[in-house]
């Protein structure tokens, strides 16, 4: 449903335009005509049935594992069957003989709206980010800027094999901003959890010991925009939490989220410890809370998260750059019951694909786990986290973090058909000896050939099928340029 001057940052108008253009050039759109035309094989009368034939299927389902030369039958948006030599006459077919077929990535934390200001924050600390992005840039976003950011931010994710995002929207400056952001998600065709947050027009009011309650417009959104259980989009609340708001506000936010029966997600532990302890003291812990970053939380706080069944989302590249701390993957894994997941966070400074974030997170944690042995002058005999486990962080664990594990996150009969296919005959992916290691260590955006969301082909033969995106790329570039100029960052 739809509602209707360089200051040392290194960002100049010329530099921004160059970055914006190159980013968009990586998105190749197919001409009008529809994805179905390209996805059809020898038989194109299959209606809502699609057969992905003869692929290496990495199911991420512990009972099914990895299946060679296997077919995946999709019917009415769901995975109907996974088997060899499925006879499905009259079904659209996709040849997967040179592909790894896997569940789409789940990006469990993403400020999608920042696509229009891509690449401006690569030299910023966390405090610089809070001051400049949330204290200045965000206030210059119009509803149409929010739409364009969410549309192209989502298309970037689909292009990179991510089929589900947690869209943490903290520029809810007006109801129209929220509505147009949701429109952008809808027009992209991505599966998303829209975490409604705060306005981005007054940093001191909303992010410094805030006494302002969550905007009541979230109630309208719940009633008007998220009343369809079968929709690709679901609602959540992006709350301030104890690091940024008073106890009274935090209590009110979580109570509201529980009244609406939605997930509450908060940034926590990047400024220091104690936030989870505060939530315990207030009696607010629960399995409906998602904790983002968590770098400086204590081991005891992670134990509290695990005991309550909460989820932790780390965004490795951002956290290490900005000085938040090391990604707390080990702490999450050691806290029995806590759900580990991975997100991109912001393309205003880091890579927007889950291949990069998963690899950075995995290798960083391996290095941290190896270090005591190295410092003892001994040799590492066995690595602490496997590639298979890392892939789970980026798929099924992300789905659990968002409350969607019954629907997505693995290729399992009965689940929705959110599927990514990676070419195995590219120079950097051939030959494939271990398909999971090929995905985690060897693959990248350029290898993503085909993507389905809810059974619909949104990318095929390396090209996106999206008419709104194909026709509005120049608008995104102009939007980003204007926002940065108004923020004092765009002049030479």
Secondary structure, 3 states (H helix, E strand, C coil): CCCCCCCCCCCCHHHHHHHHHHHHHCCCECCCCCHHHHHCCCCCCCCCEEEEEEEEEECCCCCCCEEEEEEEEEECCEEEEEECCCCCCCCEEEECCCEEEEECEEEEEECHHHHHHCCCCCCCCHHHHHHHCCCCHHHHCCHHHHHHHHHHHHHHHHHCCEEEEEEEECCCCCHHHHHHHHHHHHHHCCEEEEEECCCCCCHHHHHCCECCCCCCHHHHHHHHCCCCCCCCEEEEEEECCCCCECHHHHHHHHHHHHHHCCEEEEEECCCCCCHHHHHHHCCCCCCCEEEEECCCCCHHHHHHHHHHCCEEEECHHHHHHHCCCCCCHHHHHHCCCCEEEECCECCCCCCCCHHHHHHHHHHHHHHHHHHHHHHCCCCCCCCCCCHHHHHHHCCHHHHHHCCCCCCCCCCCCCCECCEEEEECCCCCCCCCCCHHHHHHHHCCHHHEEEEEECCEEEEECCEECCHHHHHCHHHHHHHHHHHHHHCCCCCC
